[in-house]
């Protein structure tokens, strides 16, 4: 007599992938494909794909072998601290352009302060996509 042994398939735990740095990434480094890799480990809070990290800037140093988390990354800064920037004020048909000195680093869309070099007044403005500071009511 033949015995039938039932085959029981137990679910195998799925191994998630996590994004880690291949080399030490100092703060302000823009992430490229050569800087990161996916490893077969589920690291709490780590990104699970390469694409979302590419082109973003590391906010704090990430050491080799450490995971990259969303909070460690941000948009690349278009304006650096102490950089000379164009201040742009537009209201109605009036446009005023002045030169200023950035008092902080800023990525597109961030509000930072700058010193107007002509009037020595501190103003706040939103960084636009061209690296200018738009000041005034549109902040």
Secondary structure, DSSP 4 states (H G I P E B T S, - for coil): -PPPPPPP-PPPPPPPEEEEESS-B-TTPBP-GGGEEEEES--TTB-S-SGGGTT-EESS-B-TTPBPBGGGEEPPEEE-TT-EEEEEEEETTEEEEEEEEESS-EETT-EEEEEETTT--EEEEEE-TTS-EEESTT-
